[in-house]
Amino acid sequence: MDMMFRIQEIILLLYFISLSALSYDLFLRNRQVRKVSLYVLTPAVILHFLSVVQLGVQLGRIPILTLAESIFSLSLILIIVGIIHFIRTKSEFILLFYLMITIFLMTIYTFSSLNFSSTALTLEIVNELLVVHVGSALLAYVVFFIGMLNAVIYLIQRRNLKEKKFNRSFFSLFSIGTAEKVMLRLTFIGVILMSISIIIGIVWGLQIIGPSVLYDPKVIGTVCVIIMYSIILTMVKFKADTAKFAVYSIAIFVLVMLNYLILSEISNFHFWSL
């Protein structure tokens, strides 16, 4: 069971990498990254297929009779249908949609206690989830902070260019093009990291706390932050108004800090102390 769990972890990791690369291409347009997404997706689907076949051989039947088996098999069917749909339509949004659902189902199946016969193994895996959850969240905060600094630099350099103030501060800061690229890319990376953190955190919370985790103020606040960042990324993709993006990203970062410092205090299980 431990080996099978590790294989499922690898499959899930490959799906996450593929989703991240595909999302990056959709928002920031990089065809090389798109190729990486498809290259990573291929072995993930192959491993997924072999895992379902192995489970069927082990059980001596089609693995669909229990809820866990159905989720596992359904996730494979969905990603295969998604790939076929993508080949026919060439729509990256379609593949992204199928990937998101597949990852959600695979996460539920992989970290469901229904898969574990050993209590010690369950505790070990839950602790691994907690480490990844906290690590991803902290890294996301750092990335958002650096992105916010670049947003400030972008606005300063934009004002300097408009007013033709080519003074010492202008030459001591990044160019406006560099600030724009770093700001956009780091914001996107932060959204991916925070999304991974909240997904794993919810799975961890369901294992330890129960369904009440879904109503926790910190969880709700984090989901709202992800949604807001996703909205402004979508806005800059379709409207290309980078200046507004910079202003909004600074404002949202303030909410990120409020989410981290204040909502942690009123959360039932998120807390920090000085």
C-alpha positions as CSV (number, residue, x, y, z in Angstrom):
1,M,0.0,0.0,0.0
2,D,2.9,2.3,0.8
3,M,4.4,1.8,-2.6
4,M,1.0,2.4,-4.3
5,F,0.5,5.5,-2.4
6,R,4.0,6.8,-3.5
7,I,3.1,6.1,-7.1
8,Q,-0.2,8.0,-6.7
9,E,1.8,10.9,-5.2
10,I,4.0,10.9,-8.2
11,I,0.9,10.9,-10.5
12,L,-0.6,13.8,-8.6
13,L,2.7,15.8,-8.6
14,L,3.0,15.3,-12.4
15,Y,-0.6,16.5,-12.8
16,F,0.1,19.6,-10.7
17,I,3.2,20.4,-12.8
18,S,1.2,19.9,-16.0
19,L,-1.6,22.1,-14.8
20,S,0.8,24.8,-13.6
21,A,2.7,24.9,-16.9
22,L,-0.6,24.9,-18.9
23,S,-2.0,27.8,-16.8
24,Y,1.3,29.7,-17.2
25,D,1.0,29.4,-21.0
26,L,-2.7,30.5,-21.0
27,F,-2.0,33.6,-19.0
28,L,1.5,34.6,-20.0
29,R,1.8,32.9,-23.4
30,N,4.9,30.7,-23.5
31,R,4.7,27.9,-26.1
32,Q,7.8,26.1,-24.6
33,V,6.0,25.9,-21.3
34,R,3.0,24.5,-23.1
35,K,5.1,21.7,-24.5
36,V,6.4,21.0,-21.0
37,S,2.8,20.6,-19.8
38,L,2.0,18.0,-22.5
39,Y,5.3,16.2,-22.0
40,V,4.7,15.9,-18.2
41,L,1.0,15.0,-18.7
42,T,1.9,11.9,-20.9
43,P,3.8,9.9,-18.2
44,A,1.2,11.0,-15.6
45,V,-1.7,9.5,-17.6
46,I,0.3,6.3,-18.4
47,L,1.1,5.8,-14.7
48,H,-2.5,6.6,-13.8
49,F,-3.8,4.0,-16.3
50,L,-1.3,1.3,-15.1
51,S,-2.4,2.0,-11.5
52,V,-6.1,1.5,-12.3
53,V,-5.2,-1.7,-14.2
54,Q,-3.1,-2.9,-11.3
55,L,-5.9,-2.2,-8.8
56,G,-8.4,-4.1,-11.1
57,V,-6.0,-7.1,-11.3
58,Q,-5.5,-7.0,-7.5
59,L,-9.3,-7.0,-6.9
60,G,-10.1,-9.4,-9.7
61,R,-12.8,-7.1,-11.0
62,I,-13.4,-3.6,-12.5
63,P,-12.5,-1.1,-9.7
64,I,-15.9,0.7,-9.6
65,L,-17.9,-0.9,-6.8
66,T,-16.8,1.3,-3.9
67,L,-16.7,5.1,-3.7
68,A,-12.9,5.3,-3.6
69,E,-12.6,2.9,-6.6
70,S,-15.1,4.9,-8.6
71,I,-13.3,8.2,-7.9
72,F,-10.0,6.7,-9.0
73,S,-11.4,5.2,-12.2
74,L,-13.5,8.3,-13.0
75,S,-10.4,10.5,-12.7
76,L,-8.7,8.4,-15.3
77,I,-11.6,8.4,-17.7
78,L,-11.9,12.2,-17.3
79,I,-8.3,13.0,-18.1
80,I,-8.4,10.6,-21.2
81,V,-11.6,12.3,-22.4
82,G,-9.9,15.7,-21.7
83,I,-6.9,14.8,-23.9
84,I,-9.1,13.5,-26.7
85,H,-11.2,16.7,-26.4
86,F,-8.0,18.8,-26.5
87,I,-6.7,17.0,-29.6
88,R,-10.0,17.6,-31.4
89,T,-10.5,21.2,-30.4
90,K,-7.0,22.5,-29.6
91,S,-8.6,24.3,-26.7
92,E,-6.2,24.7,-23.7
93,F,-9.1,25.9,-21.5
94,I,-10.8,22.5,-22.1
95,L,-7.7,20.6,-21.1
96,L,-7.2,22.9,-18.1
97,F,-10.8,22.2,-16.9
98,Y,-10.4,18.4,-17.2
99,L,-7.0,18.6,-15.4
100,M,-8.5,20.6,-12.5
101,I,-11.3,18.1,-12.0
102,T,-8.8,15.1,-12.3
103,I,-6.5,16.6,-9.7
104,F,-9.4,17.2,-7.4
105,L,-10.6,13.6,-7.6
106,M,-7.1,12.2,-7.4
107,T,-6.4,14.3,-4.3
108,I,-9.5,12.9,-2.6
109,Y,-8.6,9.4,-3.6
110,T,-4.9,9.5,-2.8
111,F,-5.2,11.0,0.6
112,S,-8.5,9.4,1.6
113,S,-8.3,7.3,4.8
114,L,-10.2,4.6,2.9
115,N,-6.9,3.7,1.2
116,F,-5.0,3.1,4.4
117,S,-5.1,-0.1,6.4
118,S,-2.4,1.1,8.8
119,T,-3.1,3.9,11.4
120,A,0.7,4.7,11.6
121,L,0.8,5.1,7.8
122,T,-2.2,7.3,7.8
123,L,-0.6,9.6,10.5
124,E,2.6,9.7,8.5
125,I,0.9,10.7,5.4
126,V,-1.3,13.3,7.1
127,N,1.9,14.8,8.6
128,E,3.4,15.0,5.1
129,L,0.3,16.8,4.0
130,L,0.7,19.3,6.7
131,V,4.3,20.0,5.9
132,V,3.5,20.6,2.2
133,H,0.5,22.7,3.1
134,V,2.4,25.1,5.4
135,G,5.5,25.2,3.2
136,S,3.5,26.0,0.0
137,A,1.6,28.7,1.9
138,L,4.7,30.4,3.3
139,L,6.4,30.3,-0.1
140,A,3.3,31.8,-1.7
141,Y,3.4,34.7,0.9
142,V,7.1,35.4,0.0
143,V,6.3,35.3,-3.7
144,F,3.3,37.6,-3.4
145,F,5.5,40.0,-1.4
146,I,8.2,40.2,-4.0
147,G,5.5,40.5,-6.7
148,M,4.0,43.4,-4.7
149,L,7.4,45.2,-4.5
150,N,7.7,44.9,-8.3
151,A,4.2,46.3,-8.7
152,V,5.3,49.4,-6.7
153,I,8.5,49.7,-8.8
154,Y,6.4,49.4,-12.0
155,L,4.1,52.2,-10.9
156,I,7.1,54.4,-9.9
157,Q,8.9,53.8,-13.2
158,R,5.7,54.4,-15.1
159,R,5.2,57.7,-13.4
160,N,8.9,58.6,-14.1
161,L,8.5,57.8,-17.7
162,K,5.2,59.8,-18.1
163,E,6.8,62.8,-16.3
164,K,10.1,62.3,-18.0
165,K,11.9,62.2,-14.7
166,F,15.1,60.4,-15.6
167,N,16.7,61.0,-12.2
168,R,18.8,58.8,-9.8
169,S,15.8,56.8,-8.6
170,F,14.8,56.0,-12.2
171,F,18.2,54.4,-13.0
172,S,18.6,52.8,-9.6
173,L,15.3,50.7,-10.0
174,F,14.5,47.9,-12.4
175,S,13.3,48.8,-15.9
176,I,9.6,49.0,-16.2
177,G,9.6,46.0,-18.5
178,T,11.5,43.9,-16.0
179,A,9.2,45.0,-13.2
180,E,6.2,44.1,-15.3
181,K,7.4,40.6,-16.1
182,V,8.5,39.8,-12.6
183,M,5.2,41.1,-11.1
184,L,3.0,39.1,-13.4
185,R,5.0,35.9,-13.2
186,L,5.4,35.9,-9.5
187,T,1.8,36.7,-9.0
188,F,0.9,33.7,-11.1
189,I,3.4,31.4,-9.3
190,G,1.9,32.6,-6.0
191,V,-1.6,31.7,-7.0
192,I,-0.4,28.2,-8.0
193,L,1.4,27.7,-4.7
194,M,-1.5,29.1,-2.7
195,S,-3.9,26.9,-4.6
196,I,-1.8,23.8,-3.9
197,S,-1.7,24.8,-0.2
198,I,-5.4,25.3,0.2
199,I,-6.3,22.0,-1.6
200,I,-3.9,20.0,0.5
201,G,-4.9,22.0,3.6
202,I,-8.6,21.2,3.0
203,V,-7.8,17.5,2.5
204,W,-5.7,17.5,5.7
205,G,-8.5,19.3,7.6
206,L,-11.1,16.8,6.4
207,Q,-8.9,14.0,7.7
208,I,-8.3,15.6,11.1
209,I,-11.1,18.1,11.8
210,G,-14.0,17.1,9.6
211,P,-16.3,19.1,7.2
212,S,-16.2,22.1,9.5
213,V,-12.9,23.0,8.0
214,L,-14.7,24.3,5.0
215,Y,-16.3,27.0,7.1
216,D,-13.1,28.1,8.8
217,P,-12.5,31.9,8.3
218,K,-8.8,31.4,7.3
219,V,-9.8,28.9,4.6
220,I,-12.6,31.2,3.3
221,G,-10.2,34.1,3.3
222,T,-7.5,32.2,1.4
223,V,-9.9,31.1,-1.2
224,C,-11.1,34.7,-1.7
225,V,-7.5,35.8,-2.1
226,I,-6.9,33.2,-4.8
227,I,-10.0,34.2,-6.6
228,M,-9.1,37.9,-6.5
229,Y,-5.6,37.3,-7.8
230,S,-7.0,35.0,-10.5
231,I,-9.5,37.8,-11.5
232,I,-6.8,40.4,-12.0
233,L,-4.6,38.0,-13.9
234,T,-7.5,37.3,-16.2
235,M,-8.1,41.1,-16.6
236,V,-4.5,41.7,-17.6
237,K,-4.7,38.8,-20.1
238,F,-7.7,40.1,-21.9
239,K,-7.4,43.9,-21.3
240,A,-3.7,44.3,-21.0
241,D,-4.1,47.1,-18.4
242,T,-0.9,46.4,-16.5
243,A,-1.1,49.6,-14.4
244,K,-4.4,48.7,-12.9
245,F,-3.1,45.2,-12.3
246,A,-0.2,46.7,-10.3
247,V,-2.6,48.8,-8.2
248,Y,-4.9,45.9,-7.6
249,S,-2.1,43.5,-6.7
250,I,-0.8,45.9,-4.1
251,A,-4.3,46.2,-2.6
252,I,-4.8,42.4,-2.6
253,F,-1.4,41.9,-0.9
254,V,-2.8,44.0,2.0
255,L,-5.7,41.6,2.2
256,V,-3.2,38.7,2.1
257,M,-1.5,40.1,5.2
258,L,-4.8,40.6,6.9
259,N,-5.8,37.1,6.0
260,Y,-2.5,35.8,7.5
261,L,-2.4,37.9,10.7
262,I,-6.0,38.5,11.6
263,L,-8.0,35.6,10.3
264,S,-5.4,33.2,11.8
265,E,-6.4,34.6,15.2
266,I,-10.1,33.8,14.8
267,S,-9.6,30.5,13.0
268,N,-10.4,27.3,14.9
269,F,-7.1,25.6,14.1
270,H,-4.9,28.2,12.4
271,F,-3.0,30.3,14.9
272,W,0.3,32.0,15.5
273,S,1.8,33.8,18.5
274,L,4.6,36.3,19.0
